[in-house]
Amino acid sequence: MTTTQRVQQWATFARTWHIFDCTWQNPFQAALTIRKHLMGLHKPIYHPLNNCGDHVVVINTAEIALPGDEWAKRVYFHHTGYPGGASWTLAWELHKKDPTMVMKKAVYTSMKGNLQRRYTMQRLHLYPDANVPDEIMSNVTNQLKHDRVVPTRLDHIDEETIKNFPKIMDYPENYVLK
């Protein structure tokens, strides 16, 4: 076996750490990307009974963006196991209580049919902001691509860019906005 083949084989069997930024991402579309790497679907040795997935660190889960009026209409079910322990929580309420929970439930649901779903979820590391412990960040070697382009906020654009932006018309000096 050549050195190149040995490195390729090692890379195939090794657990890689990926990072995914959830800023302005739809959690249900992002969950499909995350699921692919958690389960090891991107590896040539994948098998449903083979535990070959990678670790995924998900940051900025507090900044997710649900489409349309999903914040007000999407409901999450929880049961304590005791009689009368059923509860339904709206997405915005759940997100307010725990900013990582909507993303966690989206990834868990996307792995439907996975026989090792509970153990696969142990390789998912969720953080509501970009503050990740150094011992976890030292393992990260890859960044997963966004599904959706994150637009630049207007308050983050410098004055020179705004000043040099082409204008359609110039308002007169005595023009008053109502």
N, C-alpha and C positions, 0 to 999 in steps of 0.2 A: 504494500500500500504506500503510495507516494505521500509526501508531506501535505500536498494540496488536498488530496482525498481524505486524509486524516483530519484536517481542519474542517472540511465540509461536513464530515460525519460528526465531529464534536459539536459544530454549530447547530446541526439538526437536532441532536439530543439534548442540548443545553437549554436551560430555562432563561430566556431573555427578559429583561425588564423594559417595558414600554411606558411612555407618559402620554396622556391625552388631556388636552385643555378643553373644558366644556363651555367656555365663554361663548354665549349666543348660539349654542348648538341645541338642536332638537334631541332630547334624551332618547327617543325611540329609534331614530336613525343612528345616533352615536352608539347605542347599545349593540347594534348589529356589527359595527366595526370592532368594538371592544370584545364582543362575544367570540369573534373569529380568532382573536389572539389568546383569549383566556382558554378556549377549548383546544387550541392548536390546529385549527382548520387550515392554517396557512403552511403547515409543515407536511412534507411528503410521507411521514410515518404516521399520520393521523388514522385513528380507528376509534369508534365510539366507546370502546372499553379501555382504550389506552389513555393514561393520564399524562399527556405530553404538552399541555398548554403552558403559556408564559404568564408572568406577572404583569398587571397593568395598573399604573398609578394614575388616577383620575383627579385632576385639580380643577378648582373654580366651579364646583358643582352648584354653588349658590347663584351662579350667573347663567343657568340654563334658560332656554326660551321655548316654551310650549307653543304650538301653532294655534291660531285662531283663539277661541274662547275656552281652550282646554283647561286653563287654570280654574275656571268657575264650574266646568261641567264634568271633568274627570274625577272619578271617585275610587278610592282605594279601600279594600275590605280587610278587616283584621278580626280575628276571633281569639279570645283568651283561652278557650278550651273549657271554660265553665259555663253553666247554663245562663243564658242572657248575656253572654260575653261578646256578642257580635257588634261591630261598629263599622261605620262607613265614614271616611274622612275625605274631604275635598282636597284636591292637589295643592292649592295655595295654603291650606291649613297645615298639611303634612310638610310642605316645604318650609313653612315658617317655624315649625317645631324642630325639624332636623333637615338642613339643606342638602344632605347627602342621600336621603331616603328615596326621593323620586328617581334619582339616577340608579340607585341600587335595585329598586323594584323593576325598573325598565330593563336592566341587564339580566336580572334573574328571570323575568318573563320571556326574554328573547331566547333563553336557553331551554325552552320547553322541549321535552323529549330527551334531554341529556340525562343519562343515568347517574352521572357523577356531579350533578349540578351543585349540591351543597358543598362538596369538596373543591369544586372549581371556583366557587365564589370566595373561597379563602385566599385566592391569589389576586383578588380585586381590592385595591387600596384607594379609598375615597377621601377627599379633603375638600371642605367648603371654600377654601381660598388657596392661594399659591404657597402657603406656609407648609412645607413638607419637611419632616425630620431629615437631617443630614445623612443618617445611616441608610435611609431608603433612597434618597437622591443619589448616593454614591453608587448604587446598583443600576440606575437607569442608563440604558445604552441606545435607546431608540425613541423617536417621537412619532406618534401616529398622526396621520393627516386628518385635517378637519373635513367634515362633510359640507359645511357651509362657510362662506367667507365672512369674517368678522369685520363690519364696517368701522371706520374711524369716527369717534365721537367728535362733535363740533368743538367742544371745549378742549380737545387735545390737538387741534390744528393751530399752528403758530400764526401770528399776526401777519407775517410777510407773505405766507401762502394765501391767506384770505385777501390781502391787499392786491396781490398779483393775479388773482383769479379773474378770468374774463367776465365782464359785465354785459348784460343784455341791454340795459339802459341806465342812464344816470338820472336820478331824481333831482328836481330843482331844489335849491337851498331852502326855499320857503315851504316845501312840501311837508305836510303834517300827517302822521299815521293816526288813525282812529282806532 
